[in-house]
C-alpha cells in the first residue's frame, strides 16, 4: 500500500487514491506511525520503528537531526493522511459497508433503468458513474477475523456468518457495483501449525487453512500467502539459509484466483521495524546474498 502511495506522490500520476483502512488489530495512530517509518526508511535510509518514533525509551529519544528530517517530509505525511483514512472504531460488517457506500454515493451517480415486473414499470440500478473516473478506491480489512459479529433480523450471528456477510455480500457489492478494490487480510487457522502439519511439511499458507471461514476464497480475484519459515524453526527453505536470514525472510506465494496462475513464489527480504519488503537475490547468487547477510548483521549491531 505504502509503495503505491509513494509512486502516486513522487511521479505525480494523474490518478486519485482513496484508501479506507479498517485497522482492527492496531490503533490508527500506530498504523500512521508505521507509514512514517516506512517512508523515512525508503527516502532517507533511516531505520526507526513506530515505537521509537514515539520516543518511549529514555535512551532512544529522537535527535534534533532526525526531527528535522521528519519535518522535511511533513507535506508527504499530510498527503498520506489525505489519501488514507485509518478507521479503528467501526468493526461490524454493516458499519463498514455503510461508511464506504456513503462515500460512493457522495462521489458519484447511480444511474437507473426501467424494467417491467408483472406489468408494472419499476426503476432498478443500472450502472454507477464516479465523479472522478481516475479515482481508485481501496477498502482494506486488517484482519477480517477481528470484525464484530452482528445481529441479523434481531438474531446474533456467529463470527463465521459475519465474515461471510462482509466478504460475500458487502465487499462483493462494493467491487461489482462501484468498481472499488477490496483487500482482505486473513490469518491461517491455528490448526495449520499442528504437529501433524509440521510432520508432513504442510505449514505454508493455503486456501484450505484460512482461519474462521474458508468461504472467503471464493470471493477473491487473487489470493496471496505470506510465509515465515523461521517462525516454524525451518533451517533451509527453497535453498535459502533460514539460520542466517531468520525473521528477515518471507515467501510471497500466489495461492490462486479466478483466472488460475497459482504456485508462483517470490522470496522477500523483510524488515518488520519499517514494514519494508524487497525481492531477494536467487539463493545461488553468492555475491548478492552476501550483501544481504552483511546488511542484516549491521542492523543487528
N, C-alpha and C positions, 0 to 999 in steps of 0.2 A: 504494500500500500504506500509506504513512505517513498519508495523509489519512483512510483508513478507520480506522486505529488511533486517530487523534485524535478522530474522531467518537464512537467507542465509549467513550473515556475521558471526553471533555468532556460528552457528552449522557447518560452513564450508561445506555446502551442495555442492555436485558435480553438480551444475547447474549454468548456466549463466543467469542473468536477464538483460534485456534491456527494459527500460520504456520510451516511448515518451509521455510526459505530456504536452498537449496543454492547458496552463493555460490562458484562455480567460477573466477571471474575475479579476485576480490579476497578478502583475508582477512576473517574475521568481525569483527575489530577495526575495520578500515576501514569496513565496512558499518555497524557500530554507530555510529561517529563520523558517518557520513553521515546517519543517522537523527537524531542530536543536532543537526547543522547545520540540518536541515530544520525541526525543532521550534523551535529558537531564532529562526529567521527568521520563521516564521509567528506565533509567540506574542509575540515581543519586537521584531521588525524588525531583529535583529542578524544581520549577514551575515558569518558566519565559516565558512570552508571546513573540511573534515575535517583537512586538513594543518595549518591554523593552530590547530585545537583541540589539536594535539599540541605546539604551541609549539616547532616545529623551527627557527624562524628567530629570531636574536637581536633583530631589530628588530620582531618580531611576537609577543612574549611576551604571554600573556593578562593583562589588567589585573585588579586586585582586584575592580573593579566587575563585570567580565564573569564572573569566577569566582563572585561572589556570586549573579548571575543564574542561572548554571548550577546552583549548589547549590539554588536555589529550585525547580528543576524535577527534582531528584533522584527524587522519587516518580514523576514522569511517566516518566523514563528507566527506572526499575525496572519499571514496568508494561510498557514496550516489551520489555524483556528477558524478562519473564514470558510475553508473547504470542508473540514471535518467537524461534525457535531458529535462529540462523545456523550453518550447517554447511559447513565448508571442507575436511574431511578424508575425506569419502565422495564418490567421483566415479564409481563404476561403477553401471550400472543396477540390478543385483540388490541392491547395498548400499543404494541409495536406496529401492527398493521395500520391502525388509525392515524398514528403520527405521520407515517410515510405517505399514506393515502391523502392526508390533508395537504401535504407539500405538493403532491402531484396535482391535486385539484386547484391549488393556488398558482401553479406554474404551468398550466396547460389547459386545453379544452377537450372535453369529452364529446365527440360527435355522436349523434343519434341517427337511427334509421327506422323506418316504419315497416312493421310486419302485420300480417293478418292472422289472428288466432280465433278460431270458432266464429269467423265472420266479423270480428271486431278488430279495428285498427289499433295497434299498440306501438309505442316508442321503446326501442331497446338500444343498448350501447352498440356503437359501430366501431369507431377507432378513436384513439387518443392522439392528440397533437400537442407536443410540448411547445411552449412559447419560444424556447431556445433549442433549435434542432441539433446544436453542437454540445448540448449538455449531457453528461453521463452521470447517472445516479447509482451509487453503490449502497447496499444495505448489508452491513456486516454483523453477524450474530456471534459473539465470542463469550462462552461457548453455549451451544444450544441446550445442553443438559442442565444448565443453571437457570433456565426460564422458570417462571412460577406456573404451576398447574392451575387452571382456571375452571370456572363453572360454565356448563353449557345447559341452557334451559333450567337453571337452578340446581343442576346436579354437578357435584365435584368430579372432575375428570382426573385420570391418572397422569403422571408425568409423560408416559409414552403417548397417550392420546393427545396431550397438549403439544408435544413435539410434532406429531403428525399434522395436527391442525395448523401449526405455524408453517411447517415445511410444505406440506402437500396442498394446502388451501391458500393461506395468506401470501406466502412468498411466491407461489406459482402465479397468483393473480398479479402481484407487483411486476413479475417478469413478463408475463404474457400480455397484460393489459397496458402497462405503462412503459414497457421495454426497459425496466430497471434491472440492476445486476445484483442479485442476492449472493452473498458469500457466507456460507455456514461453516463454522468451526465445530467439529465434533470429536470428542475423545474416544479412544477404544475402550471396550468393556474391560473391567478388572480381570475377568477370566482369561483374557489374552495373555496374561503373564503367569498363567498356571504352570505347575511343574511339568504337566504333560506337554504343553505347548513348547516349553523350553527343551524338553527331551526330543521332540520331533522338529525342532527348529522352525516353529510357526509363530514367531514373535513379531514379525513385521506387520504393520497396519494392513488390514484387509476390510473389504466391504462387509464380510460376514462378521467381523469383530466390532462393528460400530456399537458404541455404548448407548443403552437405554432405548434405542429404536433403530432397527436395521432398515426400516421402510424409507428413510430419508434418501437412500441411494438411488431410488427410482425417480426422484425429482431432479437430480443433478445432471447438468450438461457434462461436467468434468469432475472427477473425484481424484484428489491428490492425497498421498500419505506421506508423513514425515516421521522418520525413524532414527533413534539414537541407539546404536549398538553398545555404547559404553554403559548405558543405563542397565543393560542386561549382562554385563561382565563378559561380553564377547571380545576376544582378543584380535581377531582378524575378520574383516568383512569386505567382500568384493576386492580382496588383495590389499586393502588399506590397513595399516598398523594402528589399531584402535588404542593400543597401550601408549602410543605417542600422542595421538590426536585427542584421545579421551573425550571430554564433553564438548569439544570444539568440532565434532564430526556429526553431520546429519546426512541422511539419504532421502531425497525427494523422489517419489515414485508416482507415475500416473497409474492409478488403480483401474480406471475405466471411465466410461462415459457413454453418452448416447450414440456417438459415432465410433466407438471402439478405441483402439490405439493404446490399450493398457500395456503395462510391463516395462515402460521406459523409465530408467533410473538415472538420477543425476546426483553425484556426490558433492556435498557442500561443506565449506568451512563456515562455522557458526560462532558468533561472539554474543553470548547472552546479555552481557552488560550493555551493549549498544544496539541489540537487535539487528545485527549485521549478518548477511549471508553473501557468500560468493562461491562460484564453482571451483572445485579443487582441480589441480592438475591430475593427469592419469597416474595411477599408482606406480607405474614403471618409469615415470618421469623423475629420475633421481634428483636432478638439479631443482626442478620446480617444487618437489615435495620437501627437499632440504630447506628451502626458503620458508615454507610453511612451518616446519618443525622449529626453526630458529625464531620465527616470529612469535610462536606460542610460548617458547622459553622466555623470550624477552618480556612478554606480557605478564607471565607468572612471577618474574623477578620484581 
